[in-house]
Amino acid sequence: MLELWNAFKNGIVNTFNWEVKQILFDVPWNQNYFYGLIVISLFVMLLEVLFPWRKEQKFFRKDFWLDTSYMFLNFFVFYIFLNGFFEMFNLGFSKLGIEWREWSLIPVENQSKWWVILSYFILNDFVQWLTHWCLHRFDFLWRFHKVHHSVKEMGFAAHLRYHWAENVFYKPLKSLAIILLIGADPGQAFLVHFGTIIIGHLNHANLNWTYGPLKYLFNNPVMHLYHHAKVLPKGRLKGANFGISLSIWDYIFNTNYIPDEVDSNEELGFEKDEEFPQRFFGQFLSGWK
């Protein structure tokens, strides 16, 4: 038990120190997730200023600062504790003689690094699509996912407004699935990491972009607006457009939806969302009743 506690504590301390190094620019630039998130956010914010879809929407839209706090809580603060649990469980598996890091269903040892990165991106996105579908399909998970759908005005920062409990379900499942499929994250995983953040920010941004014929491959701001629609279409009562970076999964599994006439002012949210907590701590504690 003491060993497990030490692993948990070391995971927290090491992750905290790594994040401090990022703030102090003491890590390679391509691994600085802290400033990378800030730069990406400022870039997409600039696009919203230059090409706004809802021109009447304020620059600092409703709940902008709430969403900003979520960005740093979920991306950095909670990540510290999540890594602590990750190290603890890793040690526990090792004690049982289970080296799950070495499992791999898809051999990638002799493949080019770019093929590995592409495989990682596609598998990672599919696992996220499936997990996202589960968050809508099962009521227990939906109670937590409501935090993300409490957004009433779309903007890039809404991308990272989600309940901390999603980290417990989402990230371990995603990591385990990727490790079982290709053994581990590729050394250039930061490329996928930053790429998915850019796409996610764009999906939530105040932009009228569909990417033309590429809309069947990549998720986009218009498609994702209707993922957040309060009134769901017939046959889509559990939601639609669950894609994270890629939209192709929605077209394959028939969960896609974009109306013939798109309304930039589509009402967002969910049934009885006026009764849902509007402030950070209320949302932080929501979902457990």
Secondary structure, DSSP 8 states (H G I E B T S, - for coil): -HHHHHHHHHHHHHHHHHHHHHHTT-S-GGG-HHHHHHHHHHHHHHHHHHS-SSTTS-SS-TTHHHHHHHHHIIIIIHHHHHHHHHHHHHHHHHHTT--GGG--SS--TTS-HHHHHHHHHHHHHHHHHHHHHHHHHSHHHHHHHTTGGG-SS--GGGGG---HHHHHHHHHHHHHHHHHHHSS--TTHHHHHHHHHHHHHHHHSS-----GGGGGTB--HHHHHTTSBSS--TT-TT-S---SSBSHHHHHTT-----SS--TT--BS-TTGGGS--SHHHHHTTT--
